[in-house]
Amino acid sequence: MAEGSDTTTTIVHPAANLVAVLRAFASEHGGAKGVVEYVGRRGARIVLVGNDGAWGDQMAPSTDAARAACEKAGITVENEWERELIELMRPTNDLWRSMSKRVLAR
C-alpha cells in the first residue's frame, strides 16, 4: 500500500477461524464486547471493544454468522452503541492522525 493511504484491506475469515480470532482478541484484552453492524452484500462487521479500551473489527459473511461466532467465542454482543461502550474505547494516535487527513464532502 502507498504511504499515507487511507484504504484498508478487510479479510473475511472462515467461521472456525473467525471464532479463534475473536477469542484471541478477548483474551489479549481482558475480555471484550461486540457490536454487529450490517454492511450490505459484504456481510457484517463485528466491532470488538476490549475491557482495556482497545478495539478492532472483523468481517463475517452475515449478521447471523457474526452473532453465532461471537456466541461461540464468549463475546457479549450489544444491540447498539451504548454510552458506556463508546466511553470505553481508546483510539490510537495513528487513528486520530488518519481521521485528521480525511475530508468530508457535502
Steps between C-alpha positions, in 0.01 A plus 500: 500500500621851428615706793219716635229286345167502681382173347501180700470138404231302674532123519190288546596206721349154471263438794739280704790741451276798582415348838870449572578861405221630724615284792858617455394865505293448816783316679757768406283782631348356818168416337298680237158614388389526141258684276384336176438740211335400173702622201289381209611230260845494660348349815542629852768684691574394857646791694676369811574715803739349753465560872827694484359744240671351196275433205501335162269349247445187296271417209253212484288381206171594673360644822386153605850360446650795691269451799562122500879551490481749789290257702747215441790730593329609823464864393193693613328668206345839573190594300623853440772745590434581863674793669701276735637298209601809303669654803703181547657531152849650485597597142870481417705802392529344153121496469472864604763591238321306226167662588654848486603441136147421383289765335124476531299576186171686519 
